[in-house]
Amino acid sequence: NIAFWDPTIRKYRAYWRFFTPTEIRAIRTAVSDDLVTWSDERDLTYVDSPEQHMYTNNVIPYFRAPHILLGFPMRYTDRGWNPSMRALPDLENRRKRIAAHPRYGQALTETQIMSSRDGINFDRGFMEAFLRPGLDQRNWHERGIYFQHGIYQTSPTELSMYVNEHLKTPGTHVRRYTLRPDGFVSVNAGYAGGEFVTRPFVFDGQEMELNYSTSAVGTVQVEIQDDRGNVVPGFALDDCPEIFGDQIEGAVRWNSGGDVSRLAGKPVKLRLAINDADLYAFRFR
């Protein structure tokens, strides 16, 4: 249950857990100008994802792109649960994953990732776990790991996030996990390669940067199209020399250079071709 200042809407946001009429653990939100009076209370909605228990939410503006809210909810998986039940099943007689654990039941927990631009409708399309219980068997029990609130840049190439492990055991502790900036998810292609086209968008800036990682043989290339899918002259895929390496703020260049300012303020789409590489983010500045 958290509250924070959202610089995009210039209001405080709060997110907290509640139970739906069918006893599903869910998340609700509201906004405030002063942290005292709250309004616009709503339940979170999700894009194309099934109903599930979410015990905590850990929603936070991502400091490198504050208009994007990231959430790292705890997915609470009760092996004996059926969403149609209005009451918990008999927990005392169910198999435990860790027999010696003092808590009852066979529920397990892990961390997901979700994102939103309006703070209410979240994309939970990455249904795979963001953080699994892992090899440590002491995390394979009810509420075994708790993701803590916050994303901290601890070096130019490192973000740190913190997790409470071994909850309800004598060895409970906090562990630090790290990843590259923007490295929460990526568009990935194997050696055979692949490509994708973005939705139309409008940018402001003079050059384009990629956060990417390729293998020694991997590559990334970028094409700029108008909003109807026509290639902008000078910015075709064949005009973009192959990009390779591992950079967080790697400049994109075409044969004519990297200045894209003449396209600023106009709706464009990007076509990106990658092979044996991960593309984490792009931006204009």
N, C-alpha and C positions, 0 to 999 in steps of 0.2 A: 504494500500500500504506500504509494509515493506521490509527491507533488514537486513541481519544478517550474521555473520560469521558462517560457517558450519565447525566444526572441523574434520568431517569425510573426506570431499573432500578438505579441506584446501583452500576454496574459499568463497567469499561472494555470497549469494543467494538473489535474489529479487523476490517478488511476488506482482502482482498488478491486479486490476480488468480491464476488457475490455468487449466490446460487440461483440458477434458473428455476422455473416451476417444476422442471423434471430433475432437479438436484444435480445439474451439471455445474461444475466450477467454471465460472466465466469472469469477464472483466467489464467494468463500467468506468465511465469517465465524466468529468465536469471541468468547467473553467471558472476563473475568478480574477478580479482586478486587485484584490487586497489580501488574499489567503484567508479571508474570513467569510465572505458571502460568496456562495457558489451557485452557478446556473448552468443551463444547457446540459443537464445530466442525460447521458445516453449509454446504451449498451454498445460495445464494439461489434462491428460486423466484419466479415471476412470474405475474401475473394476465392471462390471455387475450392473450398476445403471442408472436410467433414467435421462434425461436432466432436469435441474432445474436452477433457478436463484440462484447465490451465490454472495452476495453483498460485503462481506469482506472475508478474508481468515485466518488470525492469524496463519500462519504456523510457527512452531518453533521446533528445535531439542529438544527431551525430554532428560533432563539432566541426568536421571538415565540410559538412553540407547541412547546416542547421534546419533547412526547410524539410529535411527527411527525418522522420522519427523512426528509430529502431527499437524493437522490443525483443527481449530474450526470456520468454515465459517458461516456467517449469511445466513440462507436460507430465501430468499425473496419470499413470497407466495402471488401472486396477484390473487385474486379470479376471476377476469375477464380476465385473461391472457390465450392465446392460443399460444403455441410455433410456430405455423405456421404464426402468425401475424408478420409483419415487422414494425408495428407502434403500439404505445400504444392505447388501446381502450378509449372511452370517459370516463374519470375519474370523471368528475364533477357530473355526473348523477347516480353514483353508490352508493349503500348503504355503510355507514360507520359503522365500529364496535363500535367506540367511537364517537358519534355524535358531541361532543363538541371539538374534537381534531382539531387544526387549519390546519392540513395537509389534502389534498384531498385523495380520494380513499379508498379502503377497503383492501389494502395490509397488511399482517401480517408478522412478522419476528420471528425467533427462531434460536438457535445455533445447528449445527451438529458437528460430529467428523469424521475425516478421517485420514489416515495414509499412509506413503510411506517410502520405503527404498532407492529410487533413486531420490526423489524430483520432479519427473515428473508424474509417474503413481501412482495414489492414490487409496487406497481401501476405498470406500465410502459405504461399504456393510451394515454398521449400518445406515439404512435410517431413523430409528426413531430419534427423536430429542434428543440431549444431554442435552439441557437446554430449557425447555418450557417457554412460557410467564407466566404461573402459575396463582395462585389465584388472584393476583393483577391485576385488570381490567385496570389499567393505563399502563400496558405493552401490552395490546391487541390492538395495532394500528400500523400504518406504521412506521417501524424502531423503535419500542417500546423499544427493548433491543439491546445493542451493546456489544458483548464480547470483552474485552480488551486483548492486546497482552501480553503473559507472563504466566509462571507457576512458582510458588515460594514455596519452602519448608519452612514452618513456624514453624514446630516442627518435631521431628523424626517420628511422626505418622500422619502428616497433610500436605497437599498441599493447597495453596490458589490461587484462580483465581478471576478476577475482572470483573464486568459487569456494564455498564452504563444503568440505567433504567429511564423510564418516559421521554425519549427524546422528545424535543419540547414542554415540559410542564413546568410550573413554579417550579415544584418539582423535576427536573432532578437531579440525584445523582449517586454515584458509590457504589455498594454493593459487599461485599466479599462473595464468595462461597468457601466451603472447601470439600475435599475428601481425602481418604487415598492415600499414595503413590501407583502409578500404578493403582489406582482405577477407571480408565476411563471406562473400560468395564470388563466383567468377563464371564467365562464359568460357567453357573449355572445349577444345577440339583436339583429337588425337592426331597421329601421324598422317592419316588419310585426309585431314583437313575438313573445314566446313565454313559456313558463313551465315550471317544474319543481317537483317535490315531493321533499324530502329523505327519507332513511330516518328511522325513529324514533330519538330520542336523549333523554338526560336532561341538563339544564343546571343550573348554579348561578349565581345572580346576580339583579340587579334590573332591568337594562335591556339592550336589544339594540343592537349596533353593526354597521354595514355598512362594508366597504371597497369603494367603487364609483366608477364614472365614467360619466356620461351625456352625451349631446349636449345642445344647447340645447332640443331637443324631446323628449329621451329621459326615461324614468321608471323607477322601481322601486317595487313595492308588496309588502308582506309579509303573509301570513296564517298564523296559528298554528292547528294542528289537533291533536286527540288522536291517540293511536297507531293508532286505527282509521279515521282520515281525516275525522272529524267536526269541523266548525269550532268553535273555542272561542268562546263568546259574547263580543262586544266586540273580537275580534281577527280578524274577517273581512277579506278583501281590500278590500271596500268601506269598511271602517272605517279603512283606512290611507290618509291623504292622500298624493298622489303625491310621491315623493322624487326630486329631481333635483339635479344639480351634480357635484362631484368631491371626495370626502372619503375619508380613510383610516380615520377613526373617527366616522362619521356616525351619530347616534342615530336610532333608529326610533321613530316615534310613531303611535298610533292616536287616534281621536276621544276616547277615554277617558283618553289619556295614554300614557306609556311604561313604566309600572311593570308588570313581568311576574313579580314575585317570587312571586305566588300559584301560578304554574305550575312553579316550581323544584322539582326532585326528582321530577317526574312525566314519563313518556314522552310526547314531543310530536313532531310533524312540522311542517316549514315548507313553505308553498307560496309561491313567489316568482314574480311576474310582472314582466318587464322588456321594454323596447323601446329600441332604439338605445342600448344601454348595456353595460357590462362589470361583472360582480360578481366581485370577487376573493376575498372572505372575509367571514365573519360571526362574531361572538362575543357572549357574555353576560358581564356583569361587574356 
